[in-house]
Amino acid sequence: MPLNDDHYFKQYFLELGALCWRNGLALSPGNIHQKLAEQNKLHYESRVA
């Protein structure tokens, strides 16, 4: 995986507030939420504070 390579990992850039890499990976709250939703791995609490 390219992100295991320190040299590649350090080549990140910011796009609209998200950490991104040339391979298309984008770490943003919206992106993470979308990926988890696609995999049915989101869990919702019935009560909120």
mmCIF file of the N, C-alpha and C atoms, coordinates in Angstrom:
data_MODEL
# 
_entry.id   MODEL 
# 
loop_
_atom_site.group_PDB 
_atom_site.id 
_atom_site.type_symbol 
_atom_site.label_atom_id 
_atom_site.label_alt_id 
_atom_site.label_comp_id 
_atom_site.label_asym_id 
_atom_site.label_entity_id 
_atom_site.label_seq_id 
_atom_site.pdbx_PDB_ins_code 
_atom_site.Cartn_x 
_atom_site.Cartn_y 
_atom_site.Cartn_z 
_atom_site.occupancy 
_atom_site.B_iso_or_equiv 
_atom_site.pdbx_formal_charge 
_atom_site.auth_seq_id 
_atom_site.auth_comp_id 
_atom_site.auth_asym_id 
_atom_site.auth_atom_id 
_atom_site.pdbx_PDB_model_num 
ATOM 1   N N  . MET A 1 1  ? 0.860   -1.187 0.000  1.00 0.00 ? 1  MET A N  1 
ATOM 2   C CA . MET A 1 1  ? 0.000   0.000  0.000  1.00 0.00 ? 1  MET A CA 1 
ATOM 3   C C  . MET A 1 1  ? 0.897   1.237  0.000  1.00 0.00 ? 1  MET A C  1 
ATOM 4   N N  . PRO A 1 2  ? 0.631   2.176  -0.898 1.00 0.00 ? 2  PRO A N  1 
ATOM 5   C CA . PRO A 1 2  ? 1.498   3.350  -1.007 1.00 0.00 ? 2  PRO A CA 1 
ATOM 6   C C  . PRO A 1 2  ? 1.575   4.184  0.273  1.00 0.00 ? 2  PRO A C  1 
ATOM 7   N N  . LEU A 1 3  ? 0.496   4.213  1.065  1.00 0.00 ? 3  LEU A N  1 
ATOM 8   C CA . LEU A 1 3  ? 0.529   5.063  2.258  1.00 0.00 ? 3  LEU A CA 1 
ATOM 9   C C  . LEU A 1 3  ? 1.426   4.497  3.354  1.00 0.00 ? 3  LEU A C  1 
ATOM 10  N N  . ASN A 1 4  ? 1.867   3.249  3.228  1.00 0.00 ? 4  ASN A N  1 
ATOM 11  C CA . ASN A 1 4  ? 2.826   2.678  4.171  1.00 0.00 ? 4  ASN A CA 1 
ATOM 12  C C  . ASN A 1 4  ? 4.235   3.194  3.903  1.00 0.00 ? 4  ASN A C  1 
ATOM 13  N N  . ASP A 1 5  ? 4.447   3.786  2.745  1.00 0.00 ? 5  ASP A N  1 
ATOM 14  C CA . ASP A 1 5  ? 5.739   4.344  2.359  1.00 0.00 ? 5  ASP A CA 1 
ATOM 15  C C  . ASP A 1 5  ? 5.815   5.789  2.857  1.00 0.00 ? 5  ASP A C  1 
ATOM 16  N N  . ASP A 1 6  ? 6.770   6.057  3.755  1.00 0.00 ? 6  ASP A N  1 
ATOM 17  C CA . ASP A 1 6  ? 6.894   7.406  4.342  1.00 0.00 ? 6  ASP A CA 1 
ATOM 18  C C  . ASP A 1 6  ? 6.995   8.489  3.281  1.00 0.00 ? 6  ASP A C  1 
ATOM 19  N N  . HIS A 1 7  ? 7.796   8.253  2.250  1.00 0.00 ? 7  HIS A N  1 
ATOM 20  C CA . HIS A 1 7  ? 7.973   9.262  1.201  1.00 0.00 ? 7  HIS A CA 1 
ATOM 21  C C  . HIS A 1 7  ? 6.634   9.569  0.517  1.00 0.00 ? 7  HIS A C  1 
ATOM 22  N N  . TYR A 1 8  ? 5.882   8.537  0.176  1.00 0.00 ? 8  TYR A N  1 
ATOM 23  C CA . TYR A 1 8  ? 4.577   8.736  -0.470 1.00 0.00 ? 8  TYR A CA 1 
ATOM 24  C C  . TYR A 1 8  ? 3.599   9.397  0.494  1.00 0.00 ? 8  TYR A C  1 
ATOM 25  N N  . PHE A 1 9  ? 3.566   8.937  1.737  1.00 0.00 ? 9  PHE A N  1 
ATOM 26  C CA . PHE A 1 9  ? 2.632   9.477  2.730  1.00 0.00 ? 9  PHE A CA 1 
ATOM 27  C C  . PHE A 1 9  ? 2.816   10.977 2.906  1.00 0.00 ? 9  PHE A C  1 
ATOM 28  N N  . LYS A 1 10 ? 4.057   11.428 2.887  1.00 0.00 ? 10 LYS A N  1 
ATOM 29  C CA . LYS A 1 10 ? 4.352   12.851 3.099  1.00 0.00 ? 10 LYS A CA 1 
ATOM 30  C C  . LYS A 1 10 ? 3.968   13.721 1.915  1.00 0.00 ? 10 LYS A C  1 
ATOM 31  N N  . GLN A 1 11 ? 3.501   13.119 0.833  1.00 0.00 ? 11 GLN A N  1 
ATOM 32  C CA . GLN A 1 11 ? 3.105   13.891 -0.348 1.00 0.00 ? 11 GLN A CA 1 
ATOM 33  C C  . GLN A 1 11 ? 1.614   14.234 -0.337 1.00 0.00 ? 11 GLN A C  1 
ATOM 34  N N  . TYR A 1 12 ? 1.025   14.309 0.843  1.00 0.00 ? 12 TYR A N  1 
ATOM 35  C CA . TYR A 1 12 ? -0.391  14.660 0.951  1.00 0.00 ? 12 TYR A CA 1 
ATOM 36  C C  . TYR A 1 12 ? -0.608  16.105 0.533  1.00 0.00 ? 12 TYR A C  1 
ATOM 37  N N  . PHE A 1 13 ? -1.846  16.428 0.264  1.00 0.00 ? 13 PHE A N  1 
ATOM 38  C CA . PHE A 1 13 ? -2.230  17.808 -0.005 1.00 0.00 ? 13 PHE A CA 1 
ATOM 39  C C  . PHE A 1 13 ? -3.629  18.015 0.564  1.00 0.00 ? 13 PHE A C  1 
ATOM 40  N N  . LEU A 1 14 ? -3.993  19.252 0.761  1.00 0.00 ? 14 LEU A N  1 
ATOM 41  C CA . LEU A 1 14 ? -5.320  19.580 1.275  1.00 0.00 ? 14 LEU A CA 1 
ATOM 42  C C  . LEU A 1 14 ? -6.219  20.010 0.123  1.00 0.00 ? 14 LEU A C  1 
ATOM 43  N N  . GLU A 1 15 ? -7.415  19.470 0.125  1.00 0.00 ? 15 GLU A N  1 
ATOM 44  C CA . GLU A 1 15 ? -8.409  19.868 -0.868 1.00 0.00 ? 15 GLU A CA 1 
ATOM 45  C C  . GLU A 1 15 ? -9.734  20.039 -0.149 1.00 0.00 ? 15 GLU A C  1 
ATOM 46  N N  . LEU A 1 16 ? -10.228 21.258 -0.108 1.00 0.00 ? 16 LEU A N  1 
ATOM 47  C CA . LEU A 1 16 ? -11.475 21.581 0.585  1.00 0.00 ? 16 LEU A CA 1 
ATOM 48  C C  . LEU A 1 16 ? -11.460 21.086 2.035  1.00 0.00 ? 16 LEU A C  1 
ATOM 49  N N  . GLY A 1 17 ? -10.299 21.173 2.678  1.00 0.00 ? 17 GLY A N  1 
ATOM 50  C CA . GLY A 1 17 ? -10.170 20.804 4.080  1.00 0.00 ? 17 GLY A CA 1 
ATOM 51  C C  . GLY A 1 17 ? -9.926  19.332 4.341  1.00 0.00 ? 17 GLY A C  1 
ATOM 52  N N  . ALA A 1 18 ? -9.831  18.518 3.301  1.00 0.00 ? 18 ALA A N  1 
ATOM 53  C CA . ALA A 1 18 ? -9.605  17.076 3.465  1.00 0.00 ? 18 ALA A CA 1 
ATOM 54  C C  . ALA A 1 18 ? -8.162  16.744 3.118  1.00 0.00 ? 18 ALA A C  1 
ATOM 55  N N  . LEU A 1 19 ? -7.584  15.794 3.860  1.00 0.00 ? 19 LEU A N  1 
ATOM 56  C CA . LEU A 1 19 ? -6.265  15.278 3.507  1.00 0.00 ? 19 LEU A CA 1 
ATOM 57  C C  . LEU A 1 19 ? -6.422  14.376 2.299  1.00 0.00 ? 19 LEU A C  1 
ATOM 58  N N  . CYS A 1 20 ? -5.602  14.586 1.270  1.00 0.00 ? 20 CYS A N  1 
ATOM 59  C CA . CYS A 1 20 ? -5.715  13.808 0.033  1.00 0.00 ? 20 CYS A CA 1 
ATOM 60  C C  . CYS A 1 20 ? -4.346  13.333 -0.426 1.00 0.00 ? 20 CYS A C  1 
ATOM 61  N N  . TRP A 1 21 ? -4.376  12.242 -1.203 1.00 0.00 ? 21 TRP A N  1 
ATOM 62  C CA . TRP A 1 21 ? -3.172  11.715 -1.830 1.00 0.00 ? 21 TRP A CA 1 
ATOM 63  C C  . TRP A 1 21 ? -3.457  11.493 -3.296 1.00 0.00 ? 21 TRP A C  1 
ATOM 64  N N  . ARG A 1 22 ? -2.398  11.375 -4.096 1.00 0.00 ? 22 ARG A N  1 
ATOM 65  C CA . ARG A 1 22 ? -2.523  11.233 -5.548 1.00 0.00 ? 22 ARG A CA 1 
ATOM 66  C C  . ARG A 1 22 ? -3.271  9.970  -5.956 1.00 0.00 ? 22 ARG A C  1 
ATOM 67  N N  . ASN A 1 23 ? -3.338  8.966  -5.084 1.00 0.00 ? 23 ASN A N  1 
ATOM 68  C CA . ASN A 1 23 ? -4.038  7.729  -5.438 1.00 0.00 ? 23 ASN A CA 1 
ATOM 69  C C  . ASN A 1 23 ? -5.554  7.846  -5.270 1.00 0.00 ? 23 ASN A C  1 
ATOM 70  N N  . GLY A 1 24 ? -6.047  9.031  -4.880 1.00 0.00 ? 24 GLY A N  1 
ATOM 71  C CA . GLY A 1 24 ? -7.482  9.256  -4.776 1.00 0.00 ? 24 GLY A CA 1 
ATOM 72  C C  . GLY A 1 24 ? -8.050  9.153  -3.371 1.00 0.00 ? 24 GLY A C  1 
ATOM 73  N N  . LEU A 1 25 ? -7.232  8.732  -2.414 1.00 0.00 ? 25 LEU A N  1 
ATOM 74  C CA . LEU A 1 25 ? -7.705  8.643  -1.032 1.00 0.00 ? 25 LEU A CA 1 
ATOM 75  C C  . LEU A 1 25 ? -7.917  10.042 -0.479 1.00 0.00 ? 25 LEU A C  1 
ATOM 76  N N  . ALA A 1 26 ? -9.074  10.258 0.128  1.00 0.00 ? 26 ALA A N  1 
ATOM 77  C CA . ALA A 1 26 ? -9.395  11.543 0.753  1.00 0.00 ? 26 ALA A CA 1 
ATOM 78  C C  . ALA A 1 26 ? -9.938  11.264 2.144  1.00 0.00 ? 26 ALA A C  1 
ATOM 79  N N  . LEU A 1 27 ? -9.283  11.801 3.150  1.00 0.00 ? 27 LEU A N  1 
ATOM 80  C CA . LEU A 1 27 ? -9.726  11.615 4.528  1.00 0.00 ? 27 LEU A CA 1 
ATOM 81  C C  . LEU A 1 27 ? -10.452 12.868 4.993  1.00 0.00 ? 27 LEU A C  1 
ATOM 82  N N  . SER A 1 28 ? -11.761 12.822 4.892  1.00 0.00 ? 28 SER A N  1 
ATOM 83  C CA . SER A 1 28 ? -12.607 13.909 5.371  1.00 0.00 ? 28 SER A CA 1 
ATOM 84  C C  . SER A 1 28 ? -13.770 13.262 6.108  1.00 0.00 ? 28 SER A C  1 
ATOM 85  N N  . PRO A 1 29 ? -14.414 13.979 7.019  1.00 0.00 ? 29 PRO A N  1 
ATOM 86  C CA . PRO A 1 29 ? -15.557 13.394 7.724  1.00 0.00 ? 29 PRO A CA 1 
ATOM 87  C C  . PRO A 1 29 ? -16.628 12.892 6.769  1.00 0.00 ? 29 PRO A C  1 
ATOM 88  N N  . GLY A 1 30 ? -16.929 13.652 5.729  1.00 0.00 ? 30 GLY A N  1 
ATOM 89  C CA . GLY A 1 30 ? -17.955 13.242 4.778  1.00 0.00 ? 30 GLY A CA 1 
ATOM 90  C C  . GLY A 1 30 ? -17.580 11.984 4.019  1.00 0.00 ? 30 GLY A C  1 
ATOM 91  N N  . ASN A 1 31 ? -16.318 11.894 3.621  1.00 0.00 ? 31 ASN A N  1 
ATOM 92  C CA . ASN A 1 31 ? -15.845 10.722 2.886  1.00 0.00 ? 31 ASN A CA 1 
ATOM 93  C C  . ASN A 1 31 ? -15.877 9.481  3.765  1.00 0.00 ? 31 ASN A C  1 
ATOM 94  N N  . ILE A 1 32 ? -15.418 9.601  4.990  1.00 0.00 ? 32 ILE A N  1 
ATOM 95  C CA . ILE A 1 32 ? -15.428 8.473  5.924  1.00 0.00 ? 32 ILE A CA 1 
ATOM 96  C C  . ILE A 1 32 ? -16.862 8.030  6.197  1.00 0.00 ? 32 ILE A C  1 
ATOM 97  N N  . HIS A 1 33 ? -17.777 8.984  6.400  1.00 0.00 ? 33 HIS A N  1 
ATOM 98  C CA . HIS A 1 33 ? -19.185 8.663  6.635  1.00 0.00 ? 33 HIS A CA 1 
ATOM 99  C C  . HIS A 1 33 ? -19.768 7.911  5.439  1.00 0.00 ? 33 HIS A C  1 
ATOM 100 N N  . GLN A 1 34 ? -19.482 8.397  4.234  1.00 0.00 ? 34 GLN A N  1 
ATOM 101 C CA . GLN A 1 34 ? -19.996 7.752  3.027  1.00 0.00 ? 34 GLN A CA 1 
ATOM 102 C C  . GLN A 1 34 ? -19.488 6.317  2.913  1.00 0.00 ? 34 GLN A C  1 
ATOM 103 N N  . LYS A 1 35 ? -18.184 6.105  3.136  1.00 0.00 ? 35 LYS A N  1 
ATOM 104 C CA . LYS A 1 35 ? -17.616 4.755  3.031  1.00 0.00 ? 35 LYS A CA 1 
ATOM 105 C C  . LYS A 1 35 ? -18.239 3.813  4.059  1.00 0.00 ? 35 LYS A C  1 
ATOM 106 N N  . LEU A 1 36 ? -18.428 4.288  5.285  1.00 0.00 ? 36 LEU A N  1 
ATOM 107 C CA . LEU A 1 36 ? -19.040 3.453  6.318  1.00 0.00 ? 36 LEU A CA 1 
ATOM 108 C C  . LEU A 1 36 ? -20.501 3.151  5.984  1.00 0.00 ? 36 LEU A C  1 
ATOM 109 N N  . ALA A 1 37 ? -21.214 4.130  5.452  1.00 0.00 ? 37 ALA A N  1 
ATOM 110 C CA . ALA A 1 37 ? -22.616 3.923  5.079  1.00 0.00 ? 37 ALA A CA 1 
ATOM 111 C C  . ALA A 1 37 ? -22.723 2.885  3.963  1.00 0.00 ? 37 ALA A C  1 
ATOM 112 N N  . GLU A 1 38 ? -21.824 2.951  2.985  1.00 0.00 ? 38 GLU A N  1 
ATOM 113 C CA . GLU A 1 38 ? -21.832 1.991  1.882  1.00 0.00 ? 38 GLU A CA 1 
ATOM 114 C C  . GLU A 1 38 ? -21.604 0.562  2.381  1.00 0.00 ? 38 GLU A C  1 
ATOM 115 N N  . GLN A 1 39 ? -20.883 0.420  3.481  1.00 0.00 ? 39 GLN A N  1 
ATOM 116 C CA . GLN A 1 39 ? -20.576 -0.904 4.029  1.00 0.00 ? 39 GLN A CA 1 
ATOM 117 C C  . GLN A 1 39 ? -21.525 -1.294 5.161  1.00 0.00 ? 39 GLN A C  1 
ATOM 118 N N  . ASN A 1 40 ? -22.579 -0.498 5.373  1.00 0.00 ? 40 ASN A N  1 
ATOM 119 C CA . ASN A 1 40 ? -23.539 -0.734 6.457  1.00 0.00 ? 40 ASN A CA 1 
ATOM 120 C C  . ASN A 1 40 ? -22.857 -0.879 7.818  1.00 0.00 ? 40 ASN A C  1 
ATOM 121 N N  . LYS A 1 41 ? -21.883 -0.024 8.067  1.00 0.00 ? 41 LYS A N  1 
ATOM 122 C CA . LYS A 1 41 ? -21.139 -0.090 9.320  1.00 0.00 ? 41 LYS A CA 1 
ATOM 123 C C  . LYS A 1 41 ? -21.416 1.099  10.235 1.00 0.00 ? 41 LYS A C  1 
ATOM 124 N N  . LEU A 1 42 ? -22.437 1.887  9.904  1.00 0.00 ? 42 LEU A N  1 
ATOM 125 C CA . LEU A 1 42 ? -22.804 3.010  10.768 1.00 0.00 ? 42 LEU A CA 1 
ATOM 126 C C  . LEU A 1 42 ? -23.796 2.531  11.815 1.00 0.00 ? 42 LEU A C  1 
ATOM 127 N N  . HIS A 1 43 ? -23.635 3.019  13.018 1.00 0.00 ? 43 HIS A N  1 
ATOM 128 C CA . HIS A 1 43 ? -24.546 2.685  14.110 1.00 0.00 ? 43 HIS A CA 1 
ATOM 129 C C  . HIS A 1 43 ? -25.068 3.991  14.691 1.00 0.00 ? 43 HIS A C  1 
ATOM 130 N N  . TYR A 1 44 ? -26.363 4.087  14.822 1.00 0.00 ? 44 TYR A N  1 
ATOM 131 C CA . TYR A 1 44 ? -26.990 5.306  15.320 1.00 0.00 ? 44 TYR A CA 1 
ATOM 132 C C  . TYR A 1 44 ? -27.573 5.065  16.702 1.00 0.00 ? 44 TYR A C  1 
ATOM 133 N N  . GLU A 1 45 ? -27.412 6.045  17.555 1.00 0.00 ? 45 GLU A N  1 
ATOM 134 C CA . GLU A 1 45 ? -28.026 6.018  18.880 1.00 0.00 ? 45 GLU A CA 1 
ATOM 135 C C  . GLU A 1 45 ? -29.438 6.562  18.752 1.00 0.00 ? 45 GLU A C  1 
ATOM 136 N N  . SER A 1 46 ? -30.382 5.971  19.452 1.00 0.00 ? 46 SER A N  1 
ATOM 137 C CA . SER A 1 46 ? -31.749 6.451  19.378 1.00 0.00 ? 46 SER A CA 1 
ATOM 138 C C  . SER A 1 46 ? -31.934 7.740  20.184 1.00 0.00 ? 46 SER A C  1 
ATOM 139 N N  . ARG A 1 47 ? -31.063 7.980  21.135 1.00 0.00 ? 47 ARG A N  1 
ATOM 140 C CA . ARG A 1 47 ? -31.135 9.211  21.937 1.00 0.00 ? 47 ARG A CA 1 
ATOM 141 C C  . ARG A 1 47 ? -29.931 10.086 21.641 1.00 0.00 ? 47 ARG A C  1 
ATOM 142 N N  . VAL A 1 48 ? -30.161 11.365 21.568 1.00 0.00 ? 48 VAL A N  1 
ATOM 143 C CA . VAL A 1 48 ? -29.062 12.312 21.396 1.00 0.00 ? 48 VAL A CA 1 
ATOM 144 C C  . VAL A 1 48 ? -29.103 13.309 22.529 1.00 0.00 ? 48 VAL A C  1 
ATOM 145 N N  . ALA A 1 49 ? -27.981 13.853 22.868 1.00 0.00 ? 49 ALA A N  1 
ATOM 146 C CA . ALA A 1 49 ? -27.901 14.795 23.985 1.00 0.00 ? 49 ALA A CA 1 
ATOM 147 C C  . ALA A 1 49 ? -28.444 16.140 23.618 1.00 0.00 ? 49 ALA A C  1 
# 
